[in-house]
């Protein structure tokens, strides 16, 4: 997407976008940082699994996260890692503070969370329309079991 495309969508000129945001990258960072949803606490595993499935299935809710994934080429993943730490990994570290093997659990949860949406649901390549409601329900049940296994000792 070009700066002209962004300006056209907003109904302004590219010069006005540059005036307020300096660059397309600065605008991207602002949008990415302000619109990615916080990850819900891990207190209830079934609810967490259900919320995670719903998040990745909703095109509007997941699009800022996909933009962060696609931004890896821009800065070597610094913005993505910053947002993951702020919105997901940091809260999980607090939740799991003092737990045995907390960092291993967090890495597995991170892998499950991102892998589910990007590849399991197919959000990264826009392949998610082919999943039946039965398949999605089975994925949600199994995801809850996997999260339980990650949190267990």
C-alpha positions in Angstrom: 0.0 0.0 0.0 1.4 3.4 -1.0 1.2 6.7 0.9 -1.2 7.8 -1.9 -3.5 4.8 -1.2 -3.5 5.6 2.5 -4.3 9.3 1.8 -7.1 8.3 -0.6 -8.7 6.0 1.9 -8.6 8.8 4.5 -9.9 11.4 2.0 -6.8 13.6 2.4 -3.7 14.4 0.4 -0.4 12.5 0.9 1.2 15.8 2.0 -1.2 16.0 4.9 -0.4 12.4 5.9 3.3 13.3 5.9 2.7 16.5 7.8 1.1 14.7 10.7 2.9 11.3 10.6 6.3 12.2 9.0 6.3 8.9 7.1 4.3 5.8 6.2 6.4 3.8 8.7 5.6 6.2 11.5 1.9 5.9 10.7 2.1 2.2 10.6 3.8 2.0 14.0 1.2 4.2 15.5 -1.7 2.1 14.1 0.0 -1.2 15.0 0.7 -0.2 18.5 -2.7 1.3 19.2 -5.0 -1.3 17.6 -3.6 -4.7 18.6 -5.8 -6.2 21.3 -4.5 -7.1 24.6 -4.4 -10.9 25.2 -6.8 -12.0 27.9 -5.4 -13.5 31.1 -4.8 -17.2 31.3 -7.0 -17.7 34.3 -9.7 -19.8 32.6 -8.2 -22.0 29.9 -11.4 -22.9 28.1 -12.3 -19.2 27.9 -8.8 -18.3 26.8 -8.9 -20.9 24.0 -12.4 -19.8 22.9 -11.3 -16.1 22.8 -8.2 -17.0 20.9 -10.1 -18.9 18.3 -12.6 -16.0 17.9 -9.8 -13.5 17.6 -8.1 -15.2 14.8 -11.3 -15.9 12.9 -12.3 -12.2 12.9 -10.7 -10.5 10.0 -11.0 -7.0 11.5 -9.7 -8.0 14.9 -6.7 -9.9 13.6 -5.6 -7.5 10.8 -3.3 -5.3 13.1 -1.6 -8.5 14.3 -1.1 -9.6 10.7 0.3 -6.2 9.9 2.8 -6.6 12.7 3.8 -10.0 11.4 4.3 -8.5 7.9 6.4 -5.7 9.4 9.3 -8.1 10.2 11.0 -7.1 6.9 10.9 -3.4 7.9 12.9 -3.6 11.1 13.9 -7.2 11.7 10.9 -7.9 13.9 11.7 -5.2 16.5 8.2 -3.7 16.5 6.6 -7.2 16.5 8.7 -8.3 19.5 8.0 -5.1 21.4 4.3 -5.5 21.0 4.4 -9.2 21.8 6.3 -8.4 25.0 4.0 -5.6 26.0 0.7 -7.2 25.2 1.2 -10.9 25.6 4.5 -12.2 27.0 4.8 -9.6 29.8 1.4 -10.4 31.3 2.1 -14.1 30.9 5.4 -13.7 32.8 3.5 -12.0 35.6 0.8 -14.7 35.7 3.4 -17.5 35.7 5.9 -15.8 38.1 7.5 -18.3 40.3 6.2 -21.3 38.3 8.7 -24.0 37.4 9.8 -23.7 33.8 7.9 -20.5 33.3 9.9 -19.3 30.2 9.4 -22.7 28.5 5.7 -22.5 29.1 5.6 -18.9 27.8 7.5 -19.9 24.6 5.1 -22.8 24.0 2.0 -20.6 24.6 3.5 -17.9 22.2 4.0 -20.6 19.6 0.5 -22.0 20.0 -1.1 -18.5 19.9 0.7 -17.3 16.8 0.8 -20.7 15.1 -2.9 -21.2 15.6 -3.9 -18.0 13.9 -1.3 -17.8 11.2 -1.3 -21.4 10.1 -4.0 -23.4 11.9 -6.7 -20.9 11.1 -4.8 -19.8 7.9 -5.0 -16.1 8.6 -1.6 -15.4 7.1 -2.5 -16.6 3.7 -6.2 -15.9 3.8 -7.1 -19.6 3.8 -9.5 -19.5 6.8 -12.7 -19.7 4.8 -12.4 -23.4 4.1 -12.7 -24.5 7.8 -16.0 -26.1 8.8 -17.7 -25.2 12.1 -17.0 -28.8 13.2 -13.2 -28.4 12.5 -13.1 -25.1 14.3 -14.9 -26.6 17.3 -12.5 -29.6 17.4 -9.5 -27.2 17.1 -10.8 -25.2 20.0 -11.2 -28.3 22.2 -7.8 -29.5 21.4 -6.3 -26.0 21.8 -7.6 -26.0 25.4 -6.0 -29.3 26.1 -2.7 -28.1 24.6 -2.8 -24.9 26.8 -3.5 -27.1 29.9 -0.5 -29.3 29.0 1.7 -26.2 28.6 0.7 -24.8 32.0 1.0 -28.2 33.8 4.1 -29.5 35.5 
